[in-house]
Amino acid sequence: MDVILKASNLEKSYFNKKALNGLDLEVKKGRIVGILGPNGSGKTTFLKIAAGILSKTNGELLIDGHKPGVYTKSIVSYLPDREYLFKWMKIKDAVNFFKDFYKDFDVEKCKKLLEFMNLDINSKVKTLSKGMTEKLYLTLVLSRKAKLYILDEPLGGVDPTTREKILDAILDNYSEDSSIIITTHLVNDIERLFDDVAFISGGKVVLSGNAEELRNEKGLSIDQLYREVFK
């Protein structure tokens, strides 16, 4: 099976603090991978390096065989853990913004997703609830025909009903030609999506593997295993 992302001895330092400390990770094509760990473990730093927003200090990161740059940004669709659309925008403006910015943006797919998410294209971004905003950002990110989707806390602060809608959208719009990396604290809600998982602590992977094999081997759910690893 081909590898879409490979991190080898990846390090990232901020002054005297190491956010990543020799992280090794492979993400295979066609897989949904959960990156799990407590706050400050290095998850978001790793995602930002993969998305081409931060540069590494040491080690190597390859995406589709390339170092982060213009090419990798063209095949990676990144959902950050913070809002970035302009408050004056309506949803249709946000759609046009993405269409102009990304060559691989699929407008028809976006329209179907907006309908599925019960989002009105004439609604103003600033009037959307937390859950509706989460659904909008995910819709825009999933509407790209990317090889790698990176979702940083896609369920942050949304109600259980919205959560299910978001999980269904991820599964229904996921292509076997692409891979998805997801970070989350809501492991119990989202673990059914994971093909593989990697537990990160202190800026490196402390446990990783096929999700189903880990469940069988340890006799625990991924959520229970998370609690065991980080207790």
N, C-alpha and C positions, 0 to 999 in steps of 0.2 A: 504493500500500500504506500502510495506517495506521501511525502511529508510536505505540508504547506508552510509550517513554521518550525524552526529549530533554533533554540537558544542554548548556547554552550558557555558555561562559566561566566554568565552575564553579571556585570557589576554596575551599580550606579551609586555615586557618592554625592552627598550634599555637605560641603565643608568637611566636618569630621565624622559625619554620620553616613553609614552605608545603608541605603534603602534596598539595594539588591546586593547579595553577597555570594556570588558564584551559583546563580540559578541555571539549572539545566532542565529543558523541557522540549518535547516534541508534540506537535499537533498534526495529526494525519488528516488527509483530505477526506471529506464526507463525514466528519465526526463533530459532535457537540461536546465541548470540553468545559467542565466546571473548574474554575480557579478559586479555591476556597481558603480562607484564612482570616484571622482577626484584623481589626484596624491596625495600620502601621506595619503590616507584614510584607508590604511591597507590591501588592496586587495592582493597584492603580499605576504605580511607577512603571511596572512591566508593560501594562497595556498602552501607556503613553509612548513608550519606546517603540512598541510594535506598530502603533499608529503613526509614528514619525513625528511626534510632537516633542519628545525629549530625546536627547542623544545619550548613548551609553558611556560609561567611564572606561570599562574594560570588557573583555570577552567578545562574543560574537552573536549576532541575531540575523538570521536569514529568513526571508519570507518569499516563498516560491523561488528559492535559490538566489535571491537578491538582498543586498543590504538595504535598510530603510532609506527611502528616497522618493523621487518622482514616480518611478514605476510602482513601488509598493503602495504608495498612497492611492494609485489608480485602481488597485485591486482590493484594498481594505476599506470596509465601511464601518465607521467607529461611532458608537453611542457613548459619549462621555457621561460622567455622573453629575453634570451641571447643565443648566439651560444656556443656550447661546443664540436663540432667535431674537430678532428685534421686536420690542413690545408693540410697535406700530403696525406690525404685520397682521394680515388675515391669514388663515390657513392656506388659501390659494396663493398668497404671496410667498409663503414658505415653500410651497411646492415648486413655484417658478424659480425661486432662489436655488433650490437643489437641482432643478432641471438645467439651469444655466451653468451651474458649478461642476456638475458631474456628467460626463459623457455616457455613463452606463445607467443613468437614472431612467426608470421605466414608468412613464406617466400613467399608463393604463393600469399597471399593477398598483400604483399609488392610489388611484381612484377607487379600485376595488377594496383596498385595505382601509381607506377612509370610511367607506360605506360599512365594512365589517365592524369597524371600531365606533360606528355611530358618530362620526365627526363631520360637521358641516363646513364646507370650504369657505363659507362667508363669515365664519366665526373669527373674532379677533383673538390673537394669541394671548393677550393680557387678561382676557376674561375667562380663560380655560381653568378648570380645576386642576389640582395636582395630578389626578388620575388621567384626565383628558390630555394634559400636557405630555405625560409619559407615553400615552398611546400615539400622540402625534409624532414625537421624536422617533419612536420605534418604527412607525409607518414610513417615515422618510428614510431611515437607515436601511430598512428591509426592502425598500423599493429600488435600491441599487442592485445591479447584477454583479456583485462582488465575488471574489474567491474566498475572502475571509471576512466574517462579521465579528466585531469585537463589541460586546455589550457590557458596560460597567454599571452594575446595579440597576438592571432594567425594571425591577419591581419595587424600587425604593419608595416607601411612603404611600403606596396605593392600597385601596381596599381589596378584600378577597375576590369580589366579583370582577373587578378590573384586572386583578392578577391572573385569573383564569383566561380572560380575554387575551391578555398579552402572551401567555404561554401558548394558547391555541394559535395565535398569529405567528409566533416563532416556528412552531411545528409545521403549520400549513404552508408557510412560505419559504421553508428551508429546502434547498436543493442539494441533492447528493453529490453534486459537483463542487459544492462549497463547504466550508467549515465554520463553526461558530465557537467563539470563546465567551464564556459568561462568568462574571464575578457576582456573588450574591451573599448576603447574610441570611437570607430566607431559604436555607438549604432544604428544609422539609417540603416547601411549596414547589420547588423547582427541580428537585433531584430526579424526577421521572424523565426529564429531558436528556440527562447526561449519558453519553456513551463512555466517556473517560473523565476522570477527575485528577486534580493535582492539589495537594494541600501545601500551602506556603507559610513558612514561619521564619522570621528573621532574615527575609530576603532570599530564601532558597527553598527548593521543593524538599519536603520531609517525607512525603508519601504520595505515590501516584499509581495509576493503573486503570484497567477497564472497570467501570463502575459495577457491573453485574458480578464480575469475578471477585472484586473486593467485598461485595455484600455476602457472597457465598463463603468466601474464605474466612471472613471475620465474624459472620453470623450477625451482622449489624446493618441497619440502613445507612446510607451516606450521611444523613443527619446525625444519627447516633455515633457514627465513626468520627464525624467532625467534633462532636462534643468530647469524645474519648481522646482524640489527638490534641485538642487545645484546652483540656481541663486544667 
